[in-house]
Amino acid sequence: MSELDLLYTDIEEDLRATVRDALADRCDTAAVTAVYDGDRSLVGSLWKTLAVDLGLAGLLVPENQGGAGATAREAAVVLEELGHTVAPVPFLTSAVLATTALRATDREAGTELLTDLAAGECTAALTVPLSTAPDTELPAVRAEGGRLTGTVTSVAGALEAEVLLVPATTEHGPALFAVAAGEAGREPVISLDMTRQLADVTLRGTPGTLVLTEAEPAMRRALRTTTALLAAEQVGIARWCLEETVAYLKQRTQFGRIVGGFQALKHRLADLAAGIDGATSAARYAAATLAAEDLDSETAAAIAQAYCGELAVTAAEEAIQLHGGIGMTWEHPTHLYLKRAKADQLAFGTPGHQRTKLAELIDLPGPLSHA
């Protein structure tokens, strides 16, 4: 593997502090829980603060196109903090996935849209199922005469987006079209994690604007970037679970003793802390290789997602169990983290898919192979 500096820079730490302060002021867990009851008033106001006031919508957009010109390292820091609060905002789906795909645009309409996205004037969603891995077949609708027909299921961010970026098959090959979200059919899908909503998108002769020809390389690059950066969100989820559980066990008493003093619980927390340290290193390396355009970036992304996806779920499960009865209640926020962790584990290629991909690099038979 390449030698890269994985330590957080002063700029990254300043960014973390800014994002953390904004989330502390505007994203309390009660408001996030209310999202599950249909109150999504938090989403718009919080996203405006992050996207416009802090300029995070354009974090990965080059400066000459109105963005901040930052790298995957800075985006990873933001996602750690968003995972730490399970913030219900479209940063991953719009500012990372859709924006990264659109950065390769070769059309004036695409450039204008990218500028609008960077300014936080609109949000976009790439119409692929949330489960789509970077190396799997990309769904595509049909495009004829600038009109699109087809259905894509379980698209993350489609309900909040003003613009849908739709991969489509044309007579010249795969292309990317921009579609006004209001022109498409969007049917909400009930999912485990309602802080990142899913929807089935249906197009029936819907007009679209061509924003990228020969789009497949750009879409796969966007999916690889999102896969790698999702690991940072998973680290944030796991770290919250550990911090809150340690704090709880330091004050919960049983049999006249502080529960955190029991050796068996100390061992479980120590194992979890060690796992989170490893996950942090894997996620940091994945972000660093992306930022450096290192040849190891694809492998690093697969390793990070394979490890961090399972670690976040384990951390959330431990948090619920070690909180005892209160951890099973709707009012306590631990269920928010388990739901996000489990949904993230299935996103952009499961840990099992990533391990199979890594095994192929060294000619190991896959889990279903009898060779």
Stockholm file with secondary structure:
# STOCKHOLM 1.0

chainA/1-371         MSELDLLYTDIEEDLRATVRDALADRCDTAAVTAVYDGDRSLVGSLWKTLAVDLGLAGLLVPENQGGAGATAREAAVVLEELGHTVAPVPFLTSAVLATTALRATDREAGTELLTDLAAGECTAALTVPLSTAPDTELPAVRAEGGRLTGTVTSVAGALEAEVLLVPATTEHGPALFAVAAGEAGREPVISLDMTRQLADVTLRGTPGTLVLTEAEPAMRRALRTTTALLAAEQVGIARWCLEETVAYLKQRTQFGRIVGGFQALKHRLADLAAGIDGATSAARYAAATLAAEDLDSETAAAIAQAYCGELAVTAAEEAIQLHGGIGMTWEHPTHLYLKRAKADQLAFGTPGHQRTKLAELIDLPGPLSHA
#=GR chainA/1-371 SS CCCCCCSCCHHHHHHHHHHHHHHHHHCCHHHHHHHTTTCCHHHHHHHHIIIIISCGGGTTSCGGGTSCCCCHHHHHHHHHHHHHTTCCCSIIIIIIIIHHHHTTCCSHHHHHHHHHHHTTSCCEEECSBTTCCTTSCCCCEEEETTEEEEEEEEEETTTTCSEEEEEEEETTEEEEEEEEGGGSEEEEECCSCTTSCEEEEEEEEEECEEEEESCHHHHHHHHHHHHHHHHHHHHHHHHHHHHHHHHHHTTCEETTEEGGGCHHHHHHHHHHHHHHHHHHHHHHHHHHHHHTTCTTHHHHHHHHHHHHHHHHHHHHHHHHHHTGGGGGSSSSTHHHHHHHHHHHHTTTSCHHHHHHHHHHHTTCCCTTCCC
#=GC SS_cons         CCCCCCSCCHHHHHHHHHHHHHHHHHCCHHHHHHHTTTCCHHHHHHHHIIIIISCGGGTTSCGGGTSCCCCHHHHHHHHHHHHHTTCCCSIIIIIIIIHHHHTTCCSHHHHHHHHHHHTTSCCEEECSBTTCCTTSCCCCEEEETTEEEEEEEEEETTTTCSEEEEEEEETTEEEEEEEEGGGSEEEEECCSCTTSCEEEEEEEEEECEEEEESCHHHHHHHHHHHHHHHHHHHHHHHHHHHHHHHHHHTTCEETTEEGGGCHHHHHHHHHHHHHHHHHHHHHHHHHHHHHTTCTTHHHHHHHHHHHHHHHHHHHHHHHHHHTGGGGGSSSSTHHHHHHHHHHHHTTTSCHHHHHHHHHHHTTCCCTTCCC
//
